[in-house]
Amino acid sequence: MAKPSQRKPLMAGNWKMHHNHFEAIQVVQKLAYRLEADDYENCDVVVCPTLICLRSVQTVIESDRMTIGLGAQNCHFEEKGAFTGEVSAPMLAKMNVGFVIVGHSERREMFGETDDIVAKKTRAVLAAGMTPIVCCGETLEEREAEQTNDKVTTQIKAAFLGIKADDVGACVVAYEPIWAIGTGKTATSEDANATIGVIRKVLREMVGPIADTIRILYGGSVKPSNVGELMAMPEIDGALVGGASLDPDDFAKIVRFKR
C-alpha cells in the first residue's frame, strides 16, 4: 500500500544541544551543498538548531536562498510574561521559524512536561502560524507491558483535544519510542508502522478523513542504514532525526532515502 500523494515525506533534523552558531552555519551550508533540486521535490527538509543558533541559521538560509525549513526545538505556551529563560511562539515566528517540536520525550521525561503543557504548546504554535511537530512515544517498561497503544492514544488525544480539524490537519506528528532515542536501538519497521497506524486511527476518530493527510514521522536512532526500510512502510511519512542529522553527509543520505 503506497502513501497518499498528499503526504510528502518530511525529514526534520533535531540537533538538540549540539553545535555553536559557527558550527550550525557550516552544517546547514554543507547540507545545502549536498542536496539538489530533485531532493527537495521528493522530500521536505527541516533543521532544528538550538535557540541561540536560530538567528544565525535563519540568516544563512535566507541569504543563500536555501530550500531548507527552519525549526525550533521548544517554546513556551504564553505569548509573553515573567518566564525567565523561556521563548514564546510569536518570538519564534518573527524569525521565520516554520516548525516547532512539541512534547519531545526528553522534554517530558527530563523537564516534567505534562500532556496538558504539550496541548497548550501545540495551540500556541498553531496560533503563531507555525507547524507543531507533536511527539509521542512509550518507555521500554510500557512497551514490555504491551501498553504502547494505550500510551500513544492518551498522548495524541490530549495534545489535540478541542483543536479544530483543519488545525490538526496542519500539524505533524512524530512517534518516538523513548527506548530507541539515542540508544542505537530502532523499532522494527513493521512495529513502527503498526504504532503509527494506531496513531492515525486515533486522529481519524478525532478529526475524520483529514487524518489521512497528516504526516506522521518516526524518530529513534534513524540513520542512513535503516531509513530506506522505515520509509518503505505505508504509514511512515518521514523521520525526526537526532544524532545522524548533526552530520551533513549522513543527513543528506537520509533525505535521499531509496524510494
C-alpha positions as CSV (number, residue, x, y, z in Angstrom):
1,M,0.0,0.0,0.0
2,A,1.5,3.3,-1.1
3,K,1.4,6.5,0.8
4,P,-1.2,9.0,-0.3
5,S,0.4,11.5,-2.7
6,Q,-0.6,14.5,-0.5
7,R,1.7,13.2,2.3
8,K,5.1,14.5,1.1
9,P,7.9,13.0,3.1
10,L,9.5,15.2,5.8
11,M,12.9,14.8,7.2
12,A,13.5,17.0,10.3
13,G,16.9,17.2,12.0
14,N,16.7,17.7,15.8
15,W,20.2,19.0,16.7
16,K,19.3,19.0,20.4
17,M,22.1,20.7,22.5
18,H,24.8,20.5,19.8
19,H,26.6,23.0,17.6
20,N,27.5,26.6,18.4
21,H,26.3,29.2,15.9
22,F,29.5,29.0,13.9
23,E,29.2,25.2,13.6
24,A,25.5,25.5,12.8
25,I,26.1,27.8,9.9
26,Q,28.7,25.4,8.5
27,V,26.5,22.4,8.9
28,V,23.5,23.9,7.1
29,Q,25.7,25.2,4.3
30,K,27.3,21.8,3.8
31,L,23.9,20.1,3.9
32,A,22.5,22.5,1.2
33,Y,25.6,21.9,-0.9
34,R,24.9,18.2,-0.8
35,L,21.3,18.4,-1.8
36,E,19.9,19.1,-5.2
37,A,16.6,20.4,-6.5
38,D,15.2,16.9,-7.0
39,D,15.8,16.1,-3.4
40,Y,13.5,19.0,-2.3
41,E,10.9,17.9,-4.8
42,N,10.8,14.5,-3.2
43,C,11.2,15.4,0.4
44,D,10.8,18.4,2.7
45,V,13.9,19.1,4.8
46,V,14.0,20.9,8.1
47,V,16.7,21.7,10.6
48,C,16.1,22.4,14.3
49,P,19.1,24.1,15.8
50,T,19.5,25.3,19.4
51,L,17.8,28.5,20.4
52,I,20.9,30.7,20.2
53,C,21.7,29.4,16.7
54,L,18.2,30.1,15.2
55,R,19.0,33.6,14.1
56,S,22.3,32.6,12.5
57,V,20.8,29.7,10.7
58,Q,17.8,31.8,9.6
59,T,20.1,34.4,8.1
60,V,22.2,31.9,6.1
61,I,19.1,30.0,4.9
62,E,17.5,33.3,3.6
63,S,20.7,34.9,2.3
64,D,21.7,31.8,0.4
65,R,18.1,31.1,-0.7
66,M,18.1,27.6,0.6
67,T,15.1,25.3,0.3
68,I,15.6,24.1,3.9
69,G,13.0,24.8,6.5
70,L,13.8,26.2,9.9
71,G,12.5,24.6,13.1
72,A,12.8,25.2,16.8
73,Q,13.1,22.6,19.5
74,N,10.7,24.1,22.0
75,C,8.7,27.1,23.1
76,H,6.6,28.4,25.9
77,F,2.8,28.4,25.7
78,E,2.4,32.0,26.8
79,E,2.9,34.9,24.4
80,K,5.0,36.9,27.0
81,G,5.5,37.3,30.7
82,A,7.8,36.6,33.6
83,F,9.1,33.3,32.5
84,T,12.9,33.6,32.8
85,G,14.8,31.6,30.2
86,E,11.7,30.9,28.0
87,V,10.9,32.0,24.5
88,S,7.4,32.3,23.1
89,A,5.9,31.1,19.9
90,P,5.3,34.6,18.4
91,M,9.0,35.4,19.0
92,L,10.0,32.3,17.0
93,A,7.5,33.2,14.3
94,K,9.2,36.6,13.9
95,M,12.4,34.8,13.0
96,N,10.6,32.9,10.2
97,V,10.7,29.6,12.1
98,G,8.3,27.3,10.4
99,F,8.2,24.3,12.7
100,V,8.4,23.8,16.4
101,I,9.0,20.4,18.1
102,V,6.4,20.0,20.9
103,G,6.4,17.4,23.7
104,H,9.6,15.6,22.8
105,S,10.2,12.8,25.2
106,E,13.3,14.5,26.6
107,R,11.1,17.5,27.5
108,R,8.5,15.2,29.0
109,E,11.0,12.9,30.9
110,M,13.7,15.4,31.9
111,F,11.7,18.7,32.3
112,G,8.4,17.4,33.6
113,E,6.2,18.4,30.6
114,T,2.7,17.0,31.1
115,D,0.1,16.2,28.4
116,D,-1.6,19.5,29.4
117,I,1.5,21.5,28.8
118,V,2.0,19.8,25.5
119,A,-1.5,20.7,24.5
120,K,-1.0,24.3,25.4
121,K,2.2,24.5,23.4
122,T,0.5,22.9,20.4
123,R,-2.2,25.6,20.4
124,A,0.4,28.3,20.9
125,V,2.4,27.2,17.9
126,L,-0.7,27.0,15.7
127,A,-1.8,30.4,16.9
128,A,1.5,31.9,15.8
129,G,1.2,30.4,12.3
130,M,3.8,27.7,12.6
131,T,3.6,23.9,12.4
132,P,3.9,21.9,15.6
133,I,5.7,18.6,15.4
134,V,3.9,16.9,18.2
135,C,5.8,14.0,19.7
136,C,4.5,10.8,21.4
137,G,6.0,7.5,22.5
138,E,6.4,4.9,25.1
139,T,9.1,3.8,27.6
140,L,10.7,0.4,27.5
141,E,8.7,-0.6,30.5
142,E,5.4,0.4,28.9
143,R,6.4,-1.4,25.7
144,E,7.2,-4.6,27.6
145,A,3.9,-4.4,29.4
146,E,2.1,-4.1,26.0
147,Q,0.9,-0.6,26.8
148,T,2.3,1.1,23.7
149,N,-1.0,1.7,22.0
150,D,-2.6,3.0,25.2
151,K,0.3,5.4,25.8
152,V,0.3,7.0,22.3
153,T,-3.5,7.1,22.2
154,T,-3.6,9.0,25.5
155,Q,-0.9,11.4,24.4
156,I,-2.5,12.1,21.0
157,K,-5.9,12.7,22.4
158,A,-4.6,15.1,25.0
159,A,-2.5,17.0,22.5
160,F,-5.3,17.7,20.1
161,L,-8.3,17.8,22.3
162,G,-10.6,20.7,21.3
163,I,-8.5,21.8,18.4
164,K,-10.4,22.2,15.1
165,A,-10.0,19.5,12.5
166,D,-8.4,21.9,10.0
167,D,-5.8,23.0,12.5
168,V,-5.0,19.4,13.5
169,G,-4.6,18.7,9.8
170,A,-1.9,21.4,9.6
171,C,0.2,19.6,12.3
172,V,2.9,17.0,12.0
173,V,3.1,14.1,14.5
174,A,6.3,12.2,15.5
175,Y,6.3,8.8,17.0
176,E,9.4,8.3,19.1
177,P,9.7,5.2,21.3
178,I,11.7,6.6,24.2
179,W,13.7,3.4,24.5
180,A,15.1,3.9,20.9
181,I,16.2,7.6,21.3
182,G,20.0,7.9,21.2
183,T,20.4,4.2,22.1
184,G,21.2,2.8,18.7
185,K,18.1,0.6,19.0
186,T,15.4,1.1,16.5
187,A,11.8,-0.3,16.4
188,T,11.4,-2.7,13.5
189,S,9.9,-1.0,10.5
190,E,6.8,-3.2,10.9
191,D,6.4,-2.3,14.6
192,A,6.9,1.4,13.9
193,N,4.4,1.2,11.0
194,A,1.8,-0.6,13.2
195,T,2.1,2.0,16.0
196,I,1.9,4.9,13.6
197,G,-1.2,3.2,12.1
198,V,-2.7,3.3,15.6
199,I,-1.9,7.0,15.9
200,R,-3.6,7.7,12.6
201,K,-6.6,5.7,13.6
202,V,-6.9,7.9,16.8
203,L,-6.6,11.0,14.7
204,R,-9.2,9.7,12.3
205,E,-11.6,9.2,15.1
206,M,-10.9,12.8,16.3
207,V,-10.9,14.7,13.0
208,G,-12.2,12.4,10.3
209,P,-10.7,11.9,6.9
210,I,-8.3,14.8,7.3
211,A,-6.2,12.4,9.4
212,D,-5.1,10.8,6.2
213,T,-3.3,14.0,5.1
214,I,-1.3,14.4,8.4
215,R,2.4,13.5,8.2
216,I,3.5,11.1,10.9
217,L,7.2,10.7,11.4
218,Y,9.3,8.1,13.1
219,G,12.1,9.0,15.4
220,G,14.6,6.9,17.3
221,S,18.1,6.2,16.1
222,V,17.2,6.8,12.4
223,K,20.4,6.6,10.2
224,P,21.3,6.1,6.6
225,S,21.4,2.3,7.0
226,N,17.8,1.9,8.2
227,V,15.9,4.9,6.8
228,G,15.0,3.1,3.5
229,E,13.4,0.2,5.3
230,L,11.4,2.6,7.5
231,M,10.3,4.8,4.6
232,A,9.1,1.7,2.7
233,M,6.3,1.4,5.2
234,P,2.9,2.9,4.1
235,E,2.2,4.8,7.3
236,I,5.6,6.3,7.9
237,D,5.9,9.8,6.2
238,G,9.4,10.8,7.3
239,A,11.7,11.0,10.3
240,L,12.6,13.1,13.2
241,V,16.4,12.6,13.1
242,G,18.6,13.1,16.1
243,G,22.3,12.3,16.1
244,A,22.6,11.5,12.4
245,S,21.3,15.0,11.5
246,L,24.4,16.6,13.1
247,D,26.5,15.3,10.2
248,P,25.5,16.9,6.8
249,D,26.7,13.8,4.9
250,D,24.6,11.4,6.9
251,F,21.6,13.7,6.9
252,A,21.8,14.2,3.2
253,K,21.8,10.4,2.7
254,I,18.7,10.2,4.9
255,V,17.0,12.8,2.8
256,R,17.9,10.8,-0.2
257,F,16.4,7.5,1.1
258,K,16.0,4.9,-1.5
259,R,12.5,5.3,-2.9
